[in-house]
Structures are given as C-alpha cells and as structure tokens.
Amino acid sequence: MIRHILLVRFKSTASSESIATVEAAFQSIASKIEGIDSVEWGENNSQEGKNQGFTHCVLMTFVNEEARDLYLPHPEHLALIDIFRPTIENIIVFDYRV
C-alpha cells in the first residue's frame, strides 16, 4: 500500500463553501478511480501551534504504487486539481510505502 498525504494551506480568500467543494471532490475520488483504498479529510485541531499555517490534511491510501502512478495523470485527478488549485496557497505532498 501507498499512503499519499497532502498538507494544505488555503488562501485567506478561500470561502468555507469553496473548501467544502474541495473536500467533497476528494471524498468522491475513490469511487471514480480504481486502486484508491480510502480517502480521509481532516482539519488541524492541534494545540501545539506547529502546523505552519497548514490547516487541512488529505490522507489517501492506494492499493499499490501502480495505482498511485495511474491516479496522478488520471482525468478525474486532473479535474480535481482544477477545483483545488484556485483555493490553495501552499501544499506539501508526501508519499510512503506501508
């Protein structure tokens, strides 16, 4: 399995509605692309203050590296990027093998 982690800092101009649209797009992606085992979405609630402005996380689990590699250029993923890109200020992407 491959874990694909996105740490997201949204633009200050991103509305709660646009963030909800991004969340819904991520939540539905597993039903559109084979090989995605799960998708989790969360908002930072740590009291440590070490999130460096990153407010949201997406954790995706792929069944294997091939599934992740097919996801990246997939038209549904590219459509998700089109929804996501206008709202983000910064993003960290981190993948690892489980």
Backbone bond lengths (Angstrom), bond angles and torsions (degrees), N, CA, C in turn:
res aa  C-N    CA-C-N  psi(-1)  N-CA   C-N-CA  omega(-1)  CA-C   N-CA-C  phi
1 M - - - 1.455 - - 1.530 109.37 -
2 I 1.309 113.66 152.75 1.458 121.30 176.95 1.526 108.41 -122.06
3 R 1.311 116.84 130.49 1.463 121.53 172.44 1.518 107.36 -98.33
4 H 1.300 114.87 134.08 1.470 123.54 -178.28 1.524 105.65 -122.36
5 I 1.327 116.62 110.65 1.458 121.61 -174.43 1.518 109.36 -111.08
6 L 1.308 115.80 131.31 1.457 122.61 173.89 1.520 107.84 -117.71
7 L 1.317 117.06 124.48 1.463 122.06 170.68 1.518 105.89 -105.97
8 V 1.320 116.48 127.79 1.459 121.14 -168.15 1.524 111.18 -122.28
9 R 1.318 114.32 134.34 1.461 121.65 169.01 1.525 105.66 -115.04
10 F 1.317 116.06 112.02 1.460 120.91 179.53 1.525 110.70 -79.28
11 K 1.308 115.41 152.64 1.462 120.63 174.69 1.524 108.98 -62.48
12 S 1.301 116.94 149.90 1.466 120.46 178.56 1.527 110.97 -64.03
13 T 1.317 117.08 -21.37 1.467 121.78 179.49 1.524 112.83 -86.01
14 A 1.341 117.89 -6.48 1.467 120.76 -179.62 1.527 109.43 -69.57
15 S 1.309 115.58 122.76 1.471 120.16 -179.63 1.526 110.22 -78.61
16 S 1.312 115.71 161.05 1.468 119.65 176.87 1.527 110.25 -62.12
17 E 1.328 116.84 -31.28 1.463 120.67 178.02 1.526 111.22 -67.30
18 S 1.334 116.94 -42.26 1.468 119.18 179.80 1.531 110.66 -68.43
19 I 1.315 117.56 -35.95 1.466 120.65 176.53 1.522 109.83 -66.42
20 A 1.317 117.79 -39.93 1.466 121.31 176.82 1.531 111.01 -63.45
21 T 1.320 117.15 -35.74 1.467 121.06 177.02 1.525 110.41 -65.10
22 V 1.322 116.53 -41.68 1.466 121.09 177.50 1.528 109.57 -63.09
23 E 1.319 116.83 -45.49 1.465 120.34 179.21 1.524 110.66 -58.86
24 A 1.318 117.56 -46.94 1.469 121.10 -179.43 1.528 110.92 -61.00
25 A 1.320 116.74 -39.10 1.463 120.20 178.86 1.529 110.65 -63.72
26 F 1.327 116.69 -42.61 1.464 119.58 177.38 1.523 111.21 -65.96
27 Q 1.321 117.15 -42.99 1.466 120.51 -178.00 1.524 111.97 -62.55
28 S 1.330 117.54 -28.54 1.471 119.92 -177.04 1.526 113.34 -91.82
29 I 1.323 118.13 -9.91 1.468 120.30 -172.28 1.526 112.70 -65.33
30 A 1.328 118.43 -31.80 1.467 120.68 -178.49 1.522 111.85 -63.40
31 S 1.324 116.93 -30.24 1.469 119.77 179.47 1.527 112.14 -80.20
32 K 1.328 116.64 -7.80 1.458 121.05 -176.99 1.519 113.94 -105.77
33 I 1.331 116.78 -19.95 1.460 120.73 -175.70 1.525 109.01 -129.51
34 E 1.303 115.49 122.43 1.454 120.84 179.06 1.526 110.26 -67.01
35 G 1.318 115.38 142.18 1.458 120.71 176.43 1.513 114.78 101.08
36 I 1.350 116.67 -7.13 1.472 119.57 174.52 1.519 107.12 -90.18
37 D 1.310 116.38 116.26 1.456 121.59 -177.42 1.526 111.72 -79.66
38 S 1.339 116.23 -39.83 1.464 118.81 -179.21 1.523 110.34 -160.65
39 V 1.340 114.56 159.19 1.460 122.73 175.67 1.526 107.46 -136.91
40 E 1.312 116.24 129.45 1.462 121.51 174.36 1.518 108.32 -121.91
41 W 1.309 115.48 145.14 1.470 123.04 179.07 1.513 106.71 -127.83
42 G 1.312 117.07 134.14 1.452 118.90 178.74 1.517 112.05 -148.90
43 E 1.320 114.49 154.36 1.459 121.67 177.22 1.524 108.26 -109.35
44 N 1.330 115.95 136.48 1.449 120.99 -177.88 1.530 110.64 -57.68
45 N 1.341 115.37 132.37 1.462 119.72 173.42 1.529 111.35 -133.90
46 S 1.338 115.04 19.85 1.460 120.09 178.95 1.527 110.17 -68.92
47 Q 1.309 115.34 141.48 1.458 121.12 177.31 1.526 111.78 -93.92
48 E 1.338 117.13 1.30 1.464 120.34 -176.38 1.527 113.24 -76.56
49 G 1.338 117.60 -22.92 1.449 120.49 179.44 1.518 114.00 71.49
50 K 1.329 117.55 29.04 1.457 121.12 -177.34 1.527 112.28 -112.35
51 N 1.310 117.35 18.43 1.468 121.31 -176.31 1.520 113.46 -83.82
52 Q 1.329 118.25 -4.15 1.455 124.07 176.25 1.532 112.63 51.98
53 G 1.316 116.08 34.67 1.460 120.97 176.85 1.519 114.50 87.63
54 F 1.328 117.33 -6.32 1.460 119.95 176.47 1.521 107.74 -77.28
55 T 1.307 115.68 125.65 1.464 120.46 -170.80 1.524 114.54 -109.49
56 H 1.336 117.00 -21.27 1.462 120.30 -175.17 1.527 110.29 -134.34
57 C 1.328 114.56 156.36 1.455 121.36 178.68 1.528 108.86 -135.10
58 V 1.312 115.00 140.85 1.457 121.41 169.94 1.520 105.98 -119.51
59 L 1.315 115.98 128.89 1.460 121.87 177.79 1.523 107.29 -119.83
60 M 1.312 115.40 113.31 1.462 120.65 178.67 1.517 108.26 -111.67
61 T 1.319 116.01 142.40 1.453 121.35 175.40 1.526 107.93 -118.09
62 F 1.316 115.00 123.74 1.458 122.09 176.62 1.514 108.53 -103.13
63 V 1.325 116.51 149.04 1.469 119.99 -177.68 1.525 111.71 -66.38
64 N 1.341 117.14 -27.24 1.462 120.89 177.84 1.533 108.96 -166.14
65 E 1.324 115.67 177.43 1.460 120.12 -178.81 1.521 112.01 -64.73
66 E 1.325 116.76 -35.29 1.457 120.15 179.72 1.525 111.08 -61.95
67 A 1.329 116.93 -39.82 1.469 120.89 178.40 1.524 110.43 -63.96
68 R 1.333 117.00 -42.37 1.459 120.68 176.63 1.518 111.06 -62.34
69 D 1.321 115.95 -42.28 1.458 120.72 -178.59 1.525 112.03 -67.70
70 L 1.332 117.55 -30.54 1.468 121.20 175.58 1.531 111.26 -75.54
71 Y 1.322 116.36 -31.38 1.465 122.47 179.75 1.526 111.75 -64.81
72 L 1.329 116.73 -42.73 1.466 120.37 -171.94 1.530 113.70 -55.75
73 P 1.345 120.23 -47.52 1.471 119.39 179.16 1.532 113.64 -93.05
74 H 1.332 117.47 3.32 1.473 121.23 -176.02 1.529 110.43 -62.09
75 P 1.342 118.33 139.26 1.473 121.21 179.77 1.532 113.92 -56.42
76 E 1.323 118.05 -34.21 1.473 120.32 178.55 1.528 110.48 -69.12
77 H 1.321 117.31 -35.38 1.460 120.33 176.06 1.521 110.28 -69.13
78 L 1.313 117.06 -41.51 1.463 120.53 178.57 1.531 110.94 -63.50
79 A 1.332 116.75 -36.87 1.469 120.46 175.95 1.529 110.35 -66.06
80 L 1.326 117.14 -38.07 1.464 121.77 176.77 1.525 110.42 -62.93
81 I 1.316 117.11 -41.47 1.467 120.96 177.57 1.527 110.43 -60.29
82 D 1.322 117.08 -39.96 1.470 120.67 179.25 1.532 111.56 -61.90
83 I 1.328 117.32 -33.65 1.472 122.08 177.72 1.532 109.84 -75.04
84 F 1.304 115.35 -40.14 1.452 123.54 -170.94 1.531 113.20 -78.70
85 R 1.319 116.42 -44.96 1.466 121.98 -171.15 1.537 114.64 -53.64
86 P 1.336 120.74 -43.98 1.464 119.05 -177.18 1.533 114.66 -64.70
87 T 1.332 116.99 -16.07 1.461 120.00 -175.15 1.522 114.22 -99.07
88 I 1.334 117.57 -13.96 1.461 118.48 -172.15 1.523 112.88 -98.25
89 E 1.312 113.75 141.22 1.459 121.43 173.98 1.525 110.16 -92.53
90 N 1.341 115.80 -39.84 1.454 120.33 -178.67 1.523 108.84 -155.42
91 I 1.323 115.21 155.28 1.466 120.53 -179.90 1.516 109.24 -148.60
92 I 1.308 115.16 144.18 1.460 122.53 170.81 1.520 106.16 -116.84
93 V 1.325 116.28 130.59 1.463 121.69 176.68 1.522 107.13 -117.32
94 F 1.331 114.75 130.46 1.465 120.73 -177.12 1.518 108.14 -140.78
95 D 1.311 116.71 123.59 1.469 121.96 178.22 1.524 109.11 -116.86
96 Y 1.341 115.13 147.01 1.457 119.31 173.85 1.522 110.14 -152.60
97 R 1.308 114.70 154.36 1.466 121.11 178.17 1.522 108.97 -84.51
98 V 1.315 115.80 134.88 1.471 121.61 178.09 1.518 108.63 -87.70
